[in-house]
C-alpha cells in the first residue's frame, strides 16, 4: 500500500512513517508538514491512502481534502486529529473523508485496522466519532439543527473574541447584519450573553476553524 503522510509534528510523523513502513509493510511515498505541499504530493503520487492531520501550519486540513478532491476525487483520506470536539467531528463527517482516528485514545492497532479498511474501499471511524455523531443526531437542540452556515461562521469569530465590526470586515457583511446574526444565535442556542456564547464556541470547537475574509461562509 502506498501512503502519503501529512503531519506537522515531526516526532509524530516519524513514528507514523516507521510504523507504516517497518511494522505494517507499507510504502511511504511522500511526507510533509505543509498543506500546500501536501496537495502537490498527493496529486503527483496518487497514493492508496493519505494520512492527514487537520492542524497544519499553512492550511486547514479540510482545505487539503477539498483541493485534492477537486482534481482527483478517488483519493482516500484517513484523518488523524487530537481535536474531538463537536464541530470538528461534524466537519469530518461532511468532508467526504474515509476515516477518522483520535490521536488521544486510539492505538497503533487501530491505525493498522483503519488503513486496511480505507485502502480496501471501506470506512473506519473511531468510537469517539461514532458517539459524537449519535449524540448530535439525538439532540434536537444540536447546532447542526438550529444554526445556519452563516451563523456557524459568525459563531466561530465570536468565539475568537472579535466584535461586530471586526466580524463584518472579515466576512464582508455590515456590522448591523452581524449584530442581527449574533442575536439570533443567542436565541437559537438559548444562551444569555456574549461571554457565555464565547465559552460555548470554544467548548464545541468552533474556534478551531480558521475563518477568513470571503464572499460566503468558510464552512461546508
C-alpha positions in Angstrom: 0.0 0.0 0.0 1.4 3.4 -1.0 0.9 6.2 1.7 1.4 9.9 1.9 1.7 11.3 5.4 0.7 14.9 6.1 1.6 15.8 9.7 3.2 18.9 11.1 4.5 17.3 14.3 7.9 16.0 13.3 8.2 13.3 16.0 4.7 12.0 15.4 5.2 12.0 11.6 8.4 10.0 12.2 6.6 7.4 14.3 3.8 7.0 11.7 6.3 6.6 8.9 8.3 3.9 10.8 5.2 2.0 11.9 3.7 2.1 8.5 6.9 1.0 6.7 8.5 -1.4 9.2 5.6 -2.8 11.2 2.8 -2.8 8.6 4.9 -3.3 5.5 3.5 -0.3 3.5 5.4 2.2 1.3 5.5 5.8 2.4 6.0 7.5 -0.9 6.0 11.1 0.5 5.5 13.1 3.6 5.2 16.8 4.5 4.1 19.2 7.2 2.7 21.7 4.7 -0.8 21.7 3.3 0.2 23.4 0.1 3.0 20.8 -0.5 0.6 18.0 0.5 -1.8 18.9 -2.3 1.1 18.7 -4.8 2.4 15.4 -3.5 -0.9 13.7 -3.3 -1.8 14.6 -6.9 1.7 13.6 -8.1 1.9 10.2 -6.3 -1.8 9.2 -6.3 -1.4 7.1 -3.1 -3.7 4.4 -1.9 -4.3 6.3 1.4 -3.4 9.8 2.7 -2.9 10.0 6.4 -3.9 13.6 7.2 -3.6 15.7 10.3 -6.1 18.6 10.4 -3.9 21.1 12.1 -1.3 22.3 9.6 0.8 25.5 9.8 -0.3 26.9 6.5 -3.7 25.5 5.7 -6.7 23.8 7.3 -6.6 20.1 6.7 -10.1 20.3 5.3 -8.8 22.6 2.6 -6.3 19.9 1.5 -9.2 17.5 1.2 -11.3 19.9 -0.9 -8.4 20.8 -3.2 -7.4 17.2 -3.8 -11.0 16.0 -4.4 -11.4 18.8 -7.0 -8.6 17.2 -9.1 -8.6 13.5 -8.1 -11.8 12.5 -6.2 -10.7 8.9 -6.0 -8.0 9.6 -3.3 -8.8 8.1 0.1 -8.2 10.0 3.3 -7.6 8.8 6.8 -7.8 11.8 9.2 -5.8 11.8 12.5 -6.6 14.6 14.9 -6.2 15.4 18.6 -9.4 17.5 18.3 -12.6 15.6 19.0 -14.9 18.5 19.7 -18.4 18.5 18.3 -17.7 20.9 15.4 -14.5 19.3 14.2 -16.2 15.9 14.1 -19.2 17.4 12.3 -16.8 18.8 9.6 -15.1 15.4 9.3 -18.5 13.8 8.7 -19.3 16.4 6.0 -15.9 16.4 4.3 -16.1 13.1 2.5 -13.0 11.6 4.1 -13.0 7.8 4.6 -11.8 7.5 8.2 -11.0 9.3 11.4 -8.7 8.3 14.3 -8.5 10.2 17.6 -4.8 10.7 18.5 -5.6 10.9 22.2 -7.2 7.5 22.6 -6.6 5.2 19.6 -3.7 2.8 19.3 -1.2 1.5 16.7 -3.5 -1.5 16.2 -6.4 0.9 15.4 -4.2 2.7 12.9 -3.4 -0.6 11.1 -7.1 -1.6 11.1 -8.1 1.8 9.8 -5.5 1.8 7.0 -6.6 -1.7 5.9 -10.2 -0.7 5.8 -9.8 2.6 4.0 -7.4 1.1 1.4 -10.0 -1.7 0.7 -12.7 0.8 0.0 -14.4 0.7 3.4 -14.5 3.4 6.1 -13.2 3.5 9.6 -14.4 6.0 12.2 -13.3 5.9 15.8 -15.6 5.2 18.7 -15.4 8.9 19.8 -16.5 9.9 16.3 -19.4 7.5 16.3 -20.6 8.5 19.8 -20.4 12.2 19.0 -22.3 11.7 15.7 -25.1 9.8 17.5 -25.3 12.4 20.3 -25.6 15.2 17.8 -28.3 13.5 15.8 -30.3 12.6 19.0 -30.1 16.2 20.3 -32.9 18.4 19.0 -31.0 21.5 20.1 -27.8 20.5 18.3 -26.1 23.4 16.4 -26.4 21.3 13.2 -30.2 21.6 13.5 -30.6 25.2 14.7 -27.8 27.2 13.1 -27.3 28.2 9.5 -23.9 28.1 7.8 -23.6 31.9 8.2 -24.4 31.6 11.9 -21.8 28.9 12.3 -19.2 31.2 10.6 -20.1 34.1 12.8 -20.1 31.9 15.9 -16.5 30.9 15.1 -15.4 34.5 15.0 -17.4 35.4 18.1 -15.6 32.6 19.9 -12.3 34.2 18.9 -13.3 37.4 20.7 -14.0 39.5 17.6 -16.6 42.3 17.8 -19.3 43.0 15.3 -17.2 45.5 13.3 -14.3 43.0 13.0 -16.5 40.1 12.1 -18.2 42.3 9.4 -14.9 43.2 7.9 -13.8 39.5 7.9 -16.9 38.2 6.2 -17.8 41.2 4.0 -21.0 41.9 5.9 -22.3 45.1 7.6 -22.0 45.4 11.4 -25.7 45.6 11.6 -26.1 42.3 9.9 -23.6 40.7 12.2 -25.4 42.1 15.2 -28.7 40.5 13.9 -27.0 37.2 13.4 -25.5 37.4 16.9 -28.9 38.0 18.4 -30.4 35.0 16.5 -27.6 32.7 17.6 -28.1 33.6 21.2 -31.8 33.0 20.9 -31.5 29.7 19.0 -28.9 28.3 21.4 -30.8 29.6 24.4 -27.7 31.3 25.7 -27.7 34.5 27.7 -25.0 37.0 26.8 -21.9 37.0 24.6 -19.4 35.8 27.3 -21.4 32.5 27.6 -21.6 32.3 23.8 -17.8 32.6 23.6 -17.5 29.8 26.1 -19.9 27.7 24.0 -17.9 28.3 20.8 -14.6 27.3 22.5 -16.1 24.2 24.2 -17.7 22.9 21.0 -14.7 23.5 18.7 -15.9 26.5 16.6 -12.7 28.4 17.3 -10.6 25.6 15.7 -12.0 26.8 12.3 -9.7 29.4 10.5 -12.4 31.7 9.1 -11.2 34.3 6.7 -12.5 37.1 4.6 -14.8 35.6 1.9 -18.0 36.1 -0.1 -19.7 33.4 1.9 -19.3 31.1 4.9 -15.9 29.3 5.1 -17.7 26.1 6.1 -19.0 23.0 4.4 
